[in-house]
Amino acid sequence: MSHQMQNVFIKFYEPLPEETITLPVNQLEQFLPDAPSKYGVAWVFHIQRDEVTSDGPSTSEGHKKRGPKPKNVWSRTYFCHRGGVKQTRKDVNPGGSSGYVRHLQKPSKKIGCTAKLKVTCYLDDPNTITITHINKHNHNVGDTDELQHLSLSADVKKYITDRLNDGFDKRHIRLAIQRSFIKFLSNNLSFTVINGNSYLNQIIHRNQIVHADEVYNLFYKIQNQKYQRHKSQHESVKTWLNELESQGFKTFIDDSSFYSQFTFGFLSPQQKQLLLEAKSWCLDATHNTTNIKNGLLYTIVIRHPIKGTGYPVAFLFSADGSSTPLIRFFTFLKLIVGIPAPLKITIDVSNVELDALSSVYPKAQIQWCYFHVSRAWIKKLRTTEQGTLCDWDSL
């Protein structure tokens, strides 16, 4: 890790300024997000509270109150992130039906801190703001016990996001950040950092504590941004299929059931060519591949002519468990894509798949998968009725 990267997120907390701070109005959006990593305190704005403007305060009916003309364009009050009191619901029985109350795993960050941050923009200088600290904190800002109530800084989140985009493993990112802090401690504090020594656990900043779930949450956000083309899942899938079609893919959408059963499929130009030349297929159905209820992913697999291993050549997804989506997809492959009937098709022990293939490719020889047949026999043999083995004559 370069020295420039170390300087991005390795810093000691600075003491809170006691005097009034004056800044250009456009720097407020930078000052507030930087406060947790710079001073060790976060400031929260409660949107429901009144905000004073140059028009003066108003009554609940919307009429202006009589009073002196305000001296500021606007003002806003921010509260310490440890302000307020933890709310407990009185209508909830602690411990639920069991009556067992679980011990607190983490103390509440709400401890009634009355410290505030008032930001004011005055009429005589509307391009400048003044920031004033009101009241003192009732906790030791920047102390080790306070770090659990802070979040990672924007710089560290950006560093992690960049490394994830570069293809780094999530665990490697955490180790890289830890090594950077070890070097920083060794260079700036009066002791030698030795592997296995307790000094490795010296905590000076929240950015040192990078939890696995924090890295995963950023990874999950990146994944969503990469594949989600629209807030609506249906529209996102349609956009994806349009993009694939522009790249030469063959795409299938069942217009009659797409919005109700999410039925769609696709295959690439390379997959199409392999499917045209294949003499035998395997059709496999996989359950619970997405968060779509009852979603099924059907995959047509062939033996690759060069590698000799299984190779997927077409995909169909649907929440409809009947043979209808399969019949329509196989018809699409036969009439639109031009896929002829193979000599042999291996399927799961599924009458749905059997009916669909028989209706579209009646000349193909269809056989059940040996693994699924064996598993069905084992399940049947293990079946018991009232504590006795099943009747062998019924097998």
C-alpha positions in Angstrom: 0.0 0.0 0.0 1.4 3.4 -1.0 2.2 6.2 1.4 -0.5 8.3 -0.3 -3.1 5.7 0.5 -2.0 5.6 4.2 -2.5 9.4 4.6 -6.0 9.1 3.3 -7.4 7.5 6.4 -4.7 7.3 9.1 -5.1 10.4 11.4 -5.4 11.2 15.1 -8.6 12.8 16.2 -8.4 16.6 16.6 -9.8 18.4 19.6 -13.2 20.0 19.2 -12.9 23.7 18.3 -14.3 25.9 21.1 -14.3 29.1 19.1 -16.8 30.0 16.3 -15.9 28.7 12.9 -16.4 30.7 9.7 -16.7 29.0 6.4 -18.0 29.6 2.9 -21.5 28.4 2.6 -20.6 25.7 0.0 -18.2 24.0 2.4 -20.9 23.0 4.9 -21.6 19.8 3.0 -18.0 18.9 3.4 -17.6 19.9 7.0 -20.4 17.8 8.4 -19.5 14.4 6.8 -15.8 15.0 7.8 -16.6 15.7 11.5 -16.8 12.0 12.6 -13.3 11.1 11.1 -11.8 14.5 12.1 -13.2 15.1 15.6 -14.8 11.8 16.5 -18.4 13.1 16.7 -21.3 13.0 14.3 -23.9 15.7 14.0 -27.5 14.9 13.3 -30.1 17.2 11.8 -33.8 16.6 12.8 -35.8 17.6 9.7 -39.0 17.9 11.7 -37.8 20.8 13.8 -38.5 24.4 12.6 -35.9 26.1 10.5 -35.7 29.9 10.8 -35.6 31.8 7.5 -35.4 35.5 6.5 -39.2 35.5 6.3 -39.4 35.0 10.0 -41.0 32.3 12.0 -44.6 31.3 11.2 -47.5 30.0 13.2 -49.1 26.6 12.7 -51.7 28.3 10.5 -49.1 29.7 8.2 -49.5 33.4 9.3 -46.3 35.3 10.1 -45.7 36.2 13.7 -45.1 39.8 14.7 -41.6 40.5 15.9 -38.2 42.0 15.0 -36.9 41.5 11.6 -34.5 38.5 11.5 -30.8 39.1 11.0 -30.1 35.9 9.3 -31.0 34.3 6.0 -31.3 30.9 7.6 -30.1 28.9 10.6 -30.0 25.2 11.4 -29.2 23.3 14.6 -27.5 19.9 14.6 -27.5 17.6 17.6 -24.8 15.2 18.9 -25.2 11.6 17.7 -25.3 10.6 21.3 -28.1 12.9 22.2 -31.6 11.8 23.2 -32.7 8.8 25.1 -33.2 5.2 23.9 -36.9 4.6 23.2 -38.5 1.5 24.6 -41.9 0.2 23.5 -44.2 -0.2 26.4 -46.6 -2.4 24.4 -44.0 -5.1 23.8 -43.4 -7.8 26.4 -39.7 -8.2 27.1 -38.5 -11.6 26.3 -41.5 -12.5 24.1 -43.4 -15.6 24.8 -40.5 -17.3 26.5 -40.0 -14.5 29.0 -36.2 -14.7 28.6 -34.7 -11.2 28.2 -31.5 -11.3 26.1 -28.6 -9.4 27.6 -27.6 -6.2 25.7 -24.8 -7.0 23.2 -24.0 -3.3 22.7 -24.9 -0.3 24.9 -27.1 2.3 23.4 -25.5 5.4 21.9 -28.3 7.5 23.2 -27.1 8.9 26.5 -28.8 12.3 26.6 -25.9 14.4 25.3 -27.0 18.1 25.0 -24.2 19.3 22.8 -25.4 21.1 19.7 -23.9 22.7 16.5 -25.6 25.8 15.3 -25.0 26.9 11.7 -26.1 30.4 10.8 -26.1 32.3 7.5 -26.5 36.1 8.1 -28.1 38.7 5.8 -25.1 40.9 5.7 -23.0 38.0 4.3 -25.2 35.3 2.6 -22.1 33.5 1.1 -20.6 32.8 4.5 -21.8 30.7 7.5 -20.8 30.6 11.1 -20.6 27.4 13.1 -21.0 27.6 16.9 -20.8 24.8 19.4 -23.4 25.0 22.1 -23.1 23.0 25.4 -20.5 20.5 26.3 -20.5 16.8 25.5 -21.3 14.5 28.4 -18.9 11.8 27.0 -15.3 11.7 26.1 -15.3 12.5 22.4 -12.7 10.4 20.5 -12.2 8.0 23.4 -11.8 4.3 22.6 -15.2 3.5 24.1 -16.8 6.0 21.7 -15.5 4.4 18.5 -18.2 1.7 18.4 -20.8 4.5 17.9 -19.1 6.0 14.9 -19.0 4.8 11.3 -16.1 4.5 8.9 -15.0 7.7 7.2 -15.9 8.5 3.6 -12.2 8.1 2.6 -12.0 4.5 3.9 -15.3 3.6 2.3 -14.1 5.0 -1.0 -10.8 3.1 -0.6 -12.6 -0.2 0.1 -15.0 0.4 -2.8 -12.2 1.1 -5.2 -10.4 -2.1 -4.1 -13.6 -4.1 -4.5 -14.0 -2.6 -8.0 -10.4 -3.7 -8.8 -11.3 -7.2 -7.8 -9.7 -7.4 -4.4 -10.9 -10.1 -2.0 -12.9 -8.7 0.9 -10.6 -10.3 3.5 -7.5 -9.0 1.7 -8.8 -5.4 2.0 -9.2 -5.7 5.8 -5.7 -7.1 6.1 -4.2 -4.3 3.9 -5.8 -1.6 6.1 -4.6 -3.3 9.3 -1.0 -3.5 7.9 -1.2 0.2 7.1 -2.1 1.0 10.6 0.6 -1.1 12.1 3.2 0.8 10.1 1.6 4.1 11.1 1.7 3.2 14.8 5.3 2.1 14.5 6.3 5.4 12.9 4.4 7.7 15.1 4.2 6.2 18.6 7.1 5.5 21.0 7.0 1.7 20.9 7.9 -1.0 18.4 5.1 -2.9 16.7 5.9 -6.6 16.9 3.7 -9.2 15.3 1.8 -11.0 18.1 2.4 -8.2 20.6 -0.5 -6.5 22.3 0.5 -3.2 20.7 -1.0 -4.4 17.5 -4.4 -3.9 19.1 -3.7 -0.2 20.0 -6.8 1.6 18.8 -6.6 5.3 17.9 -9.2 5.8 15.3 -12.6 4.3 14.2 -11.1 3.6 10.7 -8.9 1.0 12.3 -11.9 -1.2 13.1 -13.1 -2.5 9.7 -15.8 -5.1 10.3 -16.5 -7.8 7.8 -20.1 -6.7 7.5 -19.1 -3.2 6.6 -17.0 -4.5 3.7 -19.7 -6.8 2.6 -22.3 -4.0 2.7 -20.2 -2.0 0.3 -19.6 -5.1 -1.8 -23.4 -5.7 -1.9 -24.0 -2.1 -3.0 -21.5 -2.4 -5.8 -23.1 -5.6 -7.0 -26.5 -3.9 -7.1 -25.2 -1.0 -9.0 -23.5 -3.3 -11.5 -26.6 -5.4 -12.4 -29.6 -3.3 -11.4 -30.6 -1.2 -14.5 -33.9 0.0 -13.0 -35.7 0.2 -9.6 -38.3 -2.1 -11.0 -37.0 -5.7 -11.4 -39.1 -6.3 -14.5 -37.8 -3.1 -16.2 -34.3 -3.9 -15.1 -34.5 -7.4 -16.7 -36.0 -5.9 -19.9 -33.1 -3.4 -20.1 -30.6 -6.2 -19.6 -32.2 -8.3 -22.4 -32.2 -5.3 -24.7 -28.4 -4.9 -24.0 -27.8 -8.6 -24.6 -29.8 -8.4 -27.9 -27.7 -5.6 -29.1 -24.6 -7.8 -28.6 -26.1 -10.6 -30.7 -27.8 -12.6 -28.0 -31.1 -14.4 -28.7 -33.6 -13.3 -26.0 -37.0 -14.6 -25.1 -39.8 -12.8 -23.1 -43.1 -14.4 -22.6 -45.3 -11.3 -22.9 -48.4 -13.1 -21.5 -46.7 -14.0 -18.2 -43.6 -11.8 -17.9 -45.1 -9.4 -15.4 -46.9 -12.1 -13.4 -44.5 -15.0 -13.6 -41.2 -13.3 -14.6 -40.7 -15.7 -17.6 -37.7 -14.9 -19.8 -34.7 -16.6 -21.3 -31.5 -16.0 -23.4 -28.5 -17.6 -25.1 -25.3 -16.1 -26.6 -24.1 -16.4 -30.2 -21.5 -18.9 -29.1 -24.0 -20.9 -27.1 -26.4 -20.9 -30.1 -23.6 -22.4 -32.3 -22.8 -25.1 -29.8 -26.5 -25.9 -29.3 -27.0 -26.2 -33.1 -24.2 -28.8 -33.3 -25.1 -30.8 -30.2 -26.6 -34.2 -30.6 -27.7 -34.6 -26.9 -28.8 -32.2 -24.2 -29.3 -32.2 -20.5 -32.1 -30.0 -19.0 -31.6 -29.0 -15.3 -33.9 -27.1 -13.0 -32.6 -25.2 -10.0 -34.8 -23.8 -7.3 -34.3 -20.7 -5.1 -31.7 -19.0 -7.2 -33.2 -15.5 -6.6 -35.5 -13.7 -4.2 -38.4 -14.3 -6.7 -40.9 -16.5 -5.0 -41.1 -20.0 -6.6 -38.5 -18.9 -9.1 -37.0 -21.7 -11.3 -33.9 -21.5 -13.4 -33.8 -24.0 -16.3 -30.5 -24.6 -17.9 -29.8 -26.6 -21.1 -26.4 -28.2 -20.7 -24.3 -30.0 -23.4 -20.9 -31.8 -23.4 -18.4 -29.3 -24.8 -16.9 -30.7 -28.0 -13.3 -29.7 -27.0 -13.2 -29.7 -23.2 -15.5 -32.7 -22.8 -17.2 -31.2 -19.7 -20.7 -29.9 -19.2 -21.3 -26.5 -20.7 -24.5 -24.3 -20.4 -26.0 -23.2 -23.7 -29.4 -21.7 -22.8 -31.2 -20.3 -19.8 -34.9 -19.9 -18.9 -36.2 -18.3 -15.7 -39.8 -18.5 -14.6 -41.9 -18.5 -11.4 -44.5 -20.6 -13.3 -43.9 -24.3 -12.4 -46.1 -25.6 -15.1 -45.1 -26.8 -18.6 -46.4 -23.7 -20.3 -43.2 -21.5 -20.1 -41.1 -24.5 -21.1 -43.2 -25.2 -24.2 -43.1 -21.6 -25.2 -39.3 -21.4 -24.7 -38.6 -24.6 -26.6 -40.9 -23.4 -29.4 -38.8 -20.2 -29.5 -35.6 -22.2 -29.8 -37.1 -24.4 -32.5 -38.8 -21.8 -34.7 -37.0 -18.5 -34.0 -33.5 -19.6 -33.2 -33.6 -22.6 -35.5 -32.5 -25.3 -33.0 -33.3 -28.8 -34.4 -34.4 -31.7 -32.3 -31.5 -33.5 -30.7 -31.2 -37.3 -30.7 -31.4 -37.6 -26.9 -32.4 -35.3 -24.0 -31.7 -36.1 -20.3 -34.0 -34.5 -17.7 -34.8 -34.7 -14.0 -37.6 -36.9 -12.8 -40.1 -34.3 -13.9 -43.4 -34.9 -15.8 -43.5 -31.1 -16.4 -40.2 -31.2 -18.4 -41.2 -34.5 -20.1 -44.6 -33.0 -21.3 -43.0 -29.8 -22.6 -40.2 -31.6 -24.6 -42.5 -34.2 -25.9 -44.8 -31.6 -27.4 -42.1 -29.5 -29.1 -39.5 -32.2 -29.9 -41.5 -35.4 -30.2 -38.8 -37.3 -32.1 -36.1 -36.8 -29.5 -35.4 -39.7 -27.1 -36.0 -38.5 -23.6 -34.5 -40.2 -20.6 -34.4 -39.5 -16.9 -31.2 -38.6 -15.1 -29.6 -41.6 -13.4 -28.8 -39.6 -10.3 -32.3 -38.4 -9.8 -33.8 -41.8 -10.5 -31.4 -43.3 -7.8 -32.3 -40.6 -5.3 -36.0 -41.2 -5.9 -35.6 -45.0 -5.3 -33.6 -44.3 -2.1 -36.3 -41.9 -0.9 -39.0 -44.5 -1.7 -37.2 -47.2 0.1 -36.8 -45.1 3.2 -40.5 -44.2 3.3 -42.2 -45.5 6.4 -45.9 -45.8 7.2 -46.8 -46.1 10.9 -43.3 -47.2 11.8 -43.0 -50.0 9.2 -41.2 -50.0 5.8 -43.4 -49.4 2.8 -45.0 -52.2 0.9 -42.5 -53.7 -1.5 -45.3 -54.7 -3.9 -46.1 -51.1 -4.4 -42.6 -50.2 -5.7 
